[in-house]
């Protein structure tokens, strides 16, 4: 007989990712509300130049991934902490920055940038390339979702980085242990 799978772990992982992405999107969304909306209303929508495309990747995506990796290197991003999950290396220790960054480049940066490039290609009239990039972005996200619910639950990002996501241990106070003051 095998062990019973943790069926709500994939749901918790998805919700944790949503929390993290919402936190990351809040600053650019606020900037757009304050500045970008006025500019967008007065300008025609066009595909950005290559420099702007590169600037988004280097100026938004990489710093966002680096910030998440900083938190995840210590065991959990804000979303994972909220949903009581932890990221660890295969020995059960926090993964460290290099593993966390590797994991998040594969998990987050890859699909985000494929998606951004697809949207810009659609606006710029490069429908075939935009469709291919969008399909690749969906495939990356889909592969992670399928892996999270099958087998070991380790996604391609976890396999690449040598990490896993599990439920976090209950904090000592909740476990009924008392701390001395």
C-alpha positions as CSV (number, residue, x, y, z in Angstrom):
1,X,0.0,0.0,0.0
2,X,1.2,3.5,-0.9
3,X,0.9,6.6,1.1
4,X,-2.1,8.9,0.7
5,X,-1.3,11.8,-1.6
6,X,-1.6,15.4,-0.2
7,X,-4.4,16.4,-2.5
8,X,-4.7,20.0,-1.4
9,X,-0.9,20.7,-1.7
10,X,-1.2,21.7,-5.4
11,X,-4.1,24.0,-4.6
12,X,-2.1,25.7,-1.9
13,X,0.9,26.0,-4.2
14,X,-1.3,27.7,-6.8
15,X,-2.8,30.1,-4.3
16,X,0.6,30.9,-2.9
17,X,1.8,31.7,-6.4
18,X,-1.2,34.0,-6.9
19,X,-0.4,35.8,-3.6
20,X,3.2,36.3,-4.6
21,X,2.3,37.5,-8.1
22,X,-0.3,39.9,-6.7
23,X,2.3,41.4,-4.4
24,X,4.8,41.8,-7.2
25,X,2.2,43.3,-9.5
26,X,1.1,46.0,-7.0
27,X,3.9,48.4,-7.6
28,X,3.7,48.4,-11.5
29,X,-0.1,48.5,-11.3
30,X,0.1,51.6,-9.0
31,X,2.6,53.2,-11.4
32,X,0.3,52.5,-14.3
33,X,-2.7,54.0,-12.5
34,X,-0.8,57.1,-11.7
35,X,1.2,57.7,-14.9
36,X,0.7,55.1,-17.6
37,X,-3.1,55.3,-17.9
38,X,-2.9,59.0,-19.0
39,X,-0.1,58.2,-21.5
40,X,-1.9,55.2,-22.8
41,X,-5.1,57.2,-23.4
42,X,-3.2,59.7,-25.6
43,X,-1.0,57.3,-27.5
44,X,-1.8,54.7,-30.1
45,X,-0.9,51.1,-29.0
46,X,2.1,49.8,-30.9
47,X,4.6,47.1,-30.4
48,X,7.5,48.4,-28.2
49,X,11.0,48.6,-29.6
50,X,13.4,45.9,-28.8
51,X,15.0,48.0,-26.1
52,X,11.7,48.4,-24.3
53,X,11.1,44.7,-24.5
54,X,14.5,44.0,-23.0
55,X,14.0,46.7,-20.5
56,X,10.9,45.0,-19.1
57,X,12.7,41.7,-18.7
58,X,15.8,43.3,-17.1
59,X,14.0,46.1,-15.2
60,X,10.8,44.3,-14.0
61,X,10.9,40.6,-14.3
62,X,14.5,39.9,-13.1
63,X,14.2,42.2,-10.0
64,X,10.8,40.6,-9.2
65,X,12.3,37.1,-9.5
66,X,15.4,38.2,-7.5
67,X,13.1,39.5,-4.7
68,X,11.1,36.2,-4.6
69,X,14.3,34.2,-4.6
70,X,15.6,36.2,-1.6
71,X,12.5,35.2,0.4
72,X,12.4,31.6,-1.0
73,X,16.1,31.1,-0.1
74,X,15.0,31.3,3.5
75,X,12.3,28.7,3.0
76,X,9.3,30.5,1.7
77,X,7.9,33.4,-0.3
78,X,5.2,35.6,1.4
79,X,2.5,33.5,-0.4
80,X,4.0,30.2,0.7
81,X,4.4,31.5,4.3
82,X,0.7,32.6,4.3
83,X,-0.4,29.1,3.0
84,X,2.1,27.3,5.3
85,X,4.3,25.9,2.6
86,X,8.0,25.7,2.5
87,X,10.6,25.2,-0.2
88,X,13.6,23.1,0.6
89,X,16.5,21.3,-1.0
90,X,16.3,17.6,-1.1
91,X,17.8,17.2,2.4
92,X,15.1,19.4,3.9
93,X,17.1,22.5,4.4
94,X,16.2,26.0,3.0
95,X,17.4,26.0,-0.6
96,X,19.7,29.0,-0.5
97,X,19.7,31.8,-3.0
98,X,21.3,30.0,-6.0
99,X,18.7,27.2,-5.9
100,X,15.9,29.6,-5.2
101,X,16.9,31.8,-8.1
102,X,17.3,28.9,-10.5
103,X,13.9,27.6,-9.5
104,X,12.2,31.0,-9.9
105,X,13.9,31.8,-13.2
106,X,12.4,28.5,-14.6
107,X,9.1,28.8,-12.7
108,X,8.3,32.5,-13.1
109,X,10.7,34.4,-15.4
110,X,10.4,31.9,-18.3
111,X,6.6,31.9,-18.6
112,X,6.3,35.6,-17.8
113,X,8.7,36.7,-20.5
114,X,7.3,34.3,-23.1
115,X,3.9,35.8,-22.3
116,X,5.1,39.4,-22.5
117,X,6.8,38.7,-25.8
118,X,3.7,37.1,-27.2
119,X,1.5,40.0,-26.2
120,X,3.9,42.5,-27.8
121,X,4.0,40.4,-31.0
122,X,0.2,40.3,-31.1
123,X,0.1,44.1,-30.8
124,X,2.9,44.5,-33.4
125,X,1.1,42.3,-36.0
126,X,3.4,39.3,-35.7
127,X,0.5,36.9,-35.1
128,X,2.3,33.6,-35.9
129,X,5.3,34.4,-33.6
130,X,3.0,35.7,-30.9
131,X,0.9,32.5,-31.1
132,X,4.0,30.3,-30.8
133,X,5.3,32.3,-27.8
134,X,1.9,32.2,-26.1
135,X,1.7,28.5,-26.7
136,X,5.2,28.1,-25.1
137,X,4.1,30.2,-22.1
138,X,1.0,28.1,-21.6
139,X,3.0,24.9,-22.0
140,X,5.5,26.0,-19.3
141,X,2.7,26.8,-16.9
142,X,0.7,23.7,-17.8
143,X,3.8,21.4,-17.4
144,X,4.2,22.8,-13.9
145,X,0.6,22.3,-13.0
146,X,0.6,18.7,-14.3
147,X,3.8,17.9,-12.4
148,X,2.5,19.4,-9.2
149,X,-0.4,17.0,-9.1
150,X,1.3,13.9,-10.4
151,X,4.1,11.7,-9.1
152,X,6.4,13.4,-6.6
153,X,4.8,16.8,-7.2
154,X,8.1,18.3,-8.2
155,X,7.9,20.6,-11.2
156,X,10.5,21.0,-13.9
157,X,11.7,24.1,-11.9
158,X,12.1,21.9,-8.8
159,X,13.9,19.2,-10.7
160,X,16.3,21.8,-12.3
161,X,17.0,23.5,-8.9
162,X,17.1,20.4,-6.7
163,X,14.2,21.6,-4.6
164,X,10.8,20.5,-3.4
165,X,7.7,22.2,-1.9
166,X,6.0,20.7,1.2
167,X,3.8,21.7,4.0
168,X,5.6,23.8,6.6
169,X,5.9,22.5,10.1
170,X,3.6,24.1,12.5
171,X,5.1,26.9,14.5
172,X,6.2,25.9,18.0
173,X,3.6,27.9,19.7
174,X,0.8,26.3,17.7
175,X,2.2,22.9,18.3
176,X,1.6,23.4,22.1
177,X,5.3,24.0,23.0
178,X,6.0,26.9,25.3
179,X,8.9,29.2,24.9
180,X,10.7,30.7,27.9
181,X,10.9,34.4,28.3
